[in-house]
Amino acid sequence: MAENNRKLDDDTSRAPVSQRGHTVARVADTADIGALVSVNIDGQDVKVPMGTTILEAARRIGVRIPTLCWHEDLCIAGVCRVCVVEIEGQRTLQASCAYPITAPLKVKTHTRKVRQARRHIIDLMLSEHYGECYSCARNNNCQLQALAQEYGVDFFRFGHPAAPRHEMDLSSHSVLRDMNKCVLCRRCVRTCIDLQEVGVLEAVGRGDQTRIATFMDKPLKDVICINCGQCINRCPTGALRANDPTDEVWAAIDDPNKHVIIQTAPAPRAAIGECFDLEPGHALTFEMNTALRLCGFDKVFDTNFSADLTIIEEGTELILRLYKALVEQDKSVALPQFTSCSPGWVKYLEHFYPEYIPNVSSAKSPQQMFGAVIKTYYAKLSGIDPKDIVTVALMPCSAKKFECNRPEMCDSGFKDIDYGLTTRELAKMIREAGVDLPRMPKSDFDDPFGTATGSGVIFGATGGVMEAALRTVIEIVTGLKVENVFANADITPVRGFDGVRVVEIKVPQSGPVPAMFKHLVKDWKWLEGATLKVAIAHGTANAKKVMENIKSGGELAQCHFIEFMGCPGGCLGGGGQPIPTSPEIRAARARAIYSEDQAYAVRKSHENPAVLKLYKEFLTDGPCGHLSHKLLHTHYTPRGKYIA
Amino acid sequence: MNEPIVNLATFAAMSPDAGLRAALQKSRADIIGEISASGIKGRGGAGFPVGVKWNLCAATRGTQKYVVCNADEGEPGTFKDRAILRAHANLVFEGMTIGAFAVGAREGILYLRAEYTYLRPELEAVLAKRRAAKFLGENVCGKQGFNFDIRIQLGAGAYVCGEETALIESLEGHRGEPRNRPPFPVDTGFLGRPTVVNNVETLAWVACILQKGGAWFKTTGTDKSTGLKILSISGDCARPGVYEFPFGVTVAKLLETVGAPDAKAVQIGGASGHCLPSSEFGRAIAYEDAATGGSIIVFGQQRDMLEVAANFLEFFVEESCGQCTPCRIGNARLREGVELLSEGRCSMRYLQELCALGETMQAASKCGLGQSSPNAFLSIVKHFKDEIMGRVSVASH
C-alpha cells in the first residue's frame, strides 16, 4: 500500500515544468502507452514499459546509478547530473533520472567518461560546500558525504571553501537553514512547492550566485513556512536541519531540582529503530521507555493518553456542532469540523485559508493537552511545584517545536510544553547516553498516564485520528460495540495512503447517552439514520485540494468532519522522523503502528481508564466543560499569505 | 548607436508575401517537403533540420499548437537578427505564418530580447499592417479556416532564454531554466503543447524558400550546409557589420571582406563557439566545419588570448542559469583557473585538470549553454599553447 505522491503532469502542480517529471512518455501513438520497450544496460537486456526512466530500468536489474537531486517523493529536476550515463549514438551524457525510454537504447553506466564526469561533479559540489563533517547534524547520514566516499574523493580537486558565504537563518523554532552546505539540488524547493504546495523556497540569482531563498530573503520565521520539515527530510546534506534543543533537555535532566517528564508520540517509536540500523517497520516502544529512563528522564508518559483525551474533547465538540446545526438549525455553526492535531496543517490553514479558522476544532493537539494536564493535574497529584517540572515531547515533527512555543500555549500558568524533541534528536541523546536501543529490555510507561489505547497509537498514521474518533462516536451514539459494526474494530475504509479519502457511515440506531455526555445532550434520536460523512487528507497539497473543493461548494463541503495531516503519510512521515524517507519506508512504519494497535487490550479512547479518571477527579465539568476549555482548548491566528 | 554595415541583399530582393501566398496554395505536407528539399538547418546555431522539426510538430495530434520566433539574440557578437527585424520583419512574420499553416498552429509568439525593447513599437506597427492586410487574423489571405495571429513577448534579460526550453519556461512566466529533454518542444512545448521554436533568420529564409523553391536555396552553400548565412562580424576589423555569405566561405575570405588582414584569432559562434588561430583561417563556415549561429569576432595581434578566455568565462559564470552543477560551478572554477594562469600560479597539472573539467562540462551539462560554455577556453588553450603555457607556474609543477 505504498503511497503515490509523485505528481506527473499534474495540473495542480505549482512546480515549473523545468522541475517536473515527464516520465510518462509522449509516445507517437496512444496505443504504445504501456507497451514494452527493450533497453540494454551495461550489456544486460531488460524490457520496461514505455516511458520508464533509464534510472528506474537500471534499478530493476540491479545496476546501481548514483543520484543526488533525485528523490522518490519528488518531481524530477535532472540538475545535479550525478546520475549521467552514456547512451550509444549520443554526443552528450544524459541524466538517467530524467531520460524516459521511448525507443530501444544501449546504455553504459560507468564508462571512463561517465566516471570522470561524476567525479568532477562531486568535486565541484565539494568546492562550494562549506563545513566540516564532524560538526554536522548529518554526519554519517549525508548523501554528499556518501558520494564522496563512493567515488574515492581523497583531496579537494577544485578546492574547498575556507569561509562561509552565507549567514545562517536560525530564526525559526522549527527549521534552520545553513546555505553554506547547500548543493542546490533543489529537493527542498520541490518539496515545498510541489509535494506540499506551500512555496516558501525558491532558487534566486543566476550562475554562481544562485541560491535558495525565501521571499525577499526574509527569515524563515517571517514567511509562510508551515514548519512541516519535509524539506529537512529530503535535504541530502546538512543545509536544512531542525532546531535542536537537546542541550537544554540535557541541562534539565542534569539539574537535580527539575522533574523532567517526557511524553512520547506514537510515530517516533515506529521509526526510531531506523536510526539504529534496523529495517523500517520495527517498533521499539517499550525498549525506548527503558532507554529514556537510562537517559535520566524522571517520568515516561505516553502521548496516546492525551490522544485519547483529544478524541473525547474533539469528538464532543463535533457532537455539539452537529447538534447546533441539525437540531437547533443554527446556521452560524462552522462545518465541516477540521482536526487540529497537526501543527503544520494548522499553520498552513492560518496562512492560506484563515477564513476557515472557525472550522478548526478548538481542541489542542495531544502534545499540548498533555503539557497542560501535567503542569496542573499531575503537579497537584504528585505534589511537585509546576515551576520545577520540565515537559519534553518526543514528536515525529518539527512543527511541534513551533507549536509548543506559540504564546497561547501557557494555559497551565507555565509553558505547557518546554521542549519538542524529534525522533532524530532523541536517537542522538540515546546514543550519547551509551544506550544500545534495540537491545534494551522492555519496560512500560509510567503511571498515572501509562494506560493508553490502540486508538491513541494510530494517531501516528494518516486516517488514525478519524478512525479513533469514529470508534468512539459510533459506540457512544449507537450503543453498539464498534466490533459489531466493523470487524475487529478496524475501520479500514479510512486507512491507506490515497491523498484524499471520503467515507460515509450511516448511524443505524441510537443508544442511551453515556453519563459523561449527559450534560450536553439528552438523547441521540436526532442522529438516528443520519449519514456521517468524513474525509481524510494528508500532506498539504492534498489539504489544498480539499480546501479548494470546500471553497467552491463541492462535495467535500458536505462533510461533517475532516482529518488533515500536514505531512505525507501523516505523523509517521513527519519532518522529525529518521532520514531518509520514501513511500516504502512510510508504509513500513504504518504497518508497525497498526500492528501495535492490534496488541492493545483497550482500543477505544472513551474506554481509556486514565482518561475517565481525569474527568472524574479533575475535569469534573466534563468534556468541553469550563476547565477543559481553559486547559485543553485554544484559538488560532489568522496569518494570511501576505508578508509585511 | 551607429548601425554597422548591413548587407541583406537576398532578403531585400524578395517580393512581399509571395512565399506565403505560394504556401497557402500547397498542402501542408508539400510545404514541409519544400522546406526539407531546401536542406535548411536552424540558423540559431544548433543546426537542426527545419523540415524534420516541422514534420515532428505537424505529426502531433494536439489541436493547440504554437510557433515561436526566437528573437532572444544574446550570443556575444551577434546582431544579425536585430538587423533582420529592423529591415525585414515582414519576412520573419511571413515565415512564422507559413510555419503555422504547415504545423497547424493558431498562435505565434515573437520572443524578443529584453535589450531589444526599443524595437517593439516598429514591430507592433508591422504586425498591425499585416493584420489590416489580412496576412494575420481570421482566414489568413482568404484561406478558409486558417486563423493565425502573432503577439510579441519580451524576455527579461537572461542569455539562457535563447535555449528553446528555457525560452518556453520564460514565456510561461517561470524562471528561465532549460527543461529536461526529451520530451522536446515539438510535442511538449509552450503550456505543454506542441511548439515549433525557430530563429529569426531561419523564418526569414523559410519565406524565401517558399517563394523561390527549395532547389533555388540549395544552389548556394555546401552539401550539408545549404543556402546563404547572415553573419555578424565584429571586433578588430575595418568594416564590421552584418553580411550575407554562402555557407562554405572560408574564414580568410570573411577577414578579407571586413578588412582584417592581420587577425590573430577569430572567435566563431560567439562566447559558446570556438576560437580559431590564423593557421586555421582556411576553414569553412558551415555546420560540418566551423559552425556558427552568426557571430564572428575578430581578434587583432595585440589581444591577450587569456584575457579573451577570461572575458568569455566571466560571461558564462553570470549567465549560467544556475540549475546544473557542471555549468554553475564548472564555469566559476574555470574562471578562477584563468585568473591563476594570469597570475602565474596555475600548475601544469591543474591546467590539465581544468581541461578535463571542460570536457565534463561539455558532456554532462543539462543544456547547450553549459555544454558549449567551456569551448572558448578549451580552444584557446589548445590553439594558443605558447601564450598560455608561458604563464603556467613552474614552481608548483
Chai-1 contact restraints between the chains, C-beta under 6 A:
chainA,res_idxA,chainB,res_idxB,connection_type,confidence,min_distance_angstrom,max_distance_angstrom,comment,restraint_id
A,P16,B,H174,contact,1.0,0.0,6.0,A-B,restraint_1
A,V17,B,R179,contact,1.0,0.0,6.0,A-B,restraint_2
A,S18,B,E169,contact,1.0,0.0,6.0,A-B,restraint_3
A,S18,B,E177,contact,1.0,0.0,6.0,A-B,restraint_4
A,S18,B,R179,contact,1.0,0.0,6.0,A-B,restraint_5
A,H22,B,P183,contact,1.0,0.0,6.0,A-B,restraint_6
A,R26,B,P183,contact,1.0,0.0,6.0,A-B,restraint_7
A,R26,B,D187,contact,1.0,0.0,6.0,A-B,restraint_8
A,R26,B,T188,contact,1.0,0.0,6.0,A-B,restraint_9
A,G78,B,N180,contact,1.0,0.0,6.0,A-B,restraint_10
A,V79,B,Q323,contact,1.0,0.0,6.0,A-B,restraint_11
A,V79,B,C324,contact,1.0,0.0,6.0,A-B,restraint_12
A,C80,B,T325,contact,1.0,0.0,6.0,A-B,restraint_13
A,R81,B,C324,contact,1.0,0.0,6.0,A-B,restraint_14
A,R81,B,T325,contact,1.0,0.0,6.0,A-B,restraint_15
A,R81,B,P326,contact,1.0,0.0,6.0,A-B,restraint_16
A,R81,B,A364,contact,1.0,0.0,6.0,A-B,restraint_17
A,V84,B,A364,contact,1.0,0.0,6.0,A-B,restraint_18
A,T92,B,A363,contact,1.0,0.0,6.0,A-B,restraint_19
A,T92,B,Q371,contact,1.0,0.0,6.0,A-B,restraint_20
A,L93,B,A363,contact,1.0,0.0,6.0,A-B,restraint_21
A,L93,B,A364,contact,1.0,0.0,6.0,A-B,restraint_22
A,A98,B,N180,contact,1.0,0.0,6.0,A-B,restraint_23
A,A117,B,T360,contact,1.0,0.0,6.0,A-B,restraint_24
A,A117,B,A363,contact,1.0,0.0,6.0,A-B,restraint_25
A,A117,B,A364,contact,1.0,0.0,6.0,A-B,restraint_26
A,H120,B,L357,contact,1.0,0.0,6.0,A-B,restraint_27
A,H120,B,T360,contact,1.0,0.0,6.0,A-B,restraint_28
A,I121,B,T325,contact,1.0,0.0,6.0,A-B,restraint_29
A,L124,B,T325,contact,1.0,0.0,6.0,A-B,restraint_30
A,L124,B,I329,contact,1.0,0.0,6.0,A-B,restraint_31
A,L124,B,G330,contact,1.0,0.0,6.0,A-B,restraint_32
A,E128,B,I329,contact,1.0,0.0,6.0,A-B,restraint_33
A,F158,B,R333,contact,1.0,0.0,6.0,A-B,restraint_34
A,R206,B,G322,contact,1.0,0.0,6.0,A-B,restraint_35
A,G207,B,V317,contact,1.0,0.0,6.0,A-B,restraint_36
A,G207,B,E318,contact,1.0,0.0,6.0,A-B,restraint_37
A,G207,B,S320,contact,1.0,0.0,6.0,A-B,restraint_38
A,G207,B,G322,contact,1.0,0.0,6.0,A-B,restraint_39
A,D208,B,V317,contact,1.0,0.0,6.0,A-B,restraint_40
A,D208,B,A332,contact,1.0,0.0,6.0,A-B,restraint_41
A,T210,B,G322,contact,1.0,0.0,6.0,A-B,restraint_42
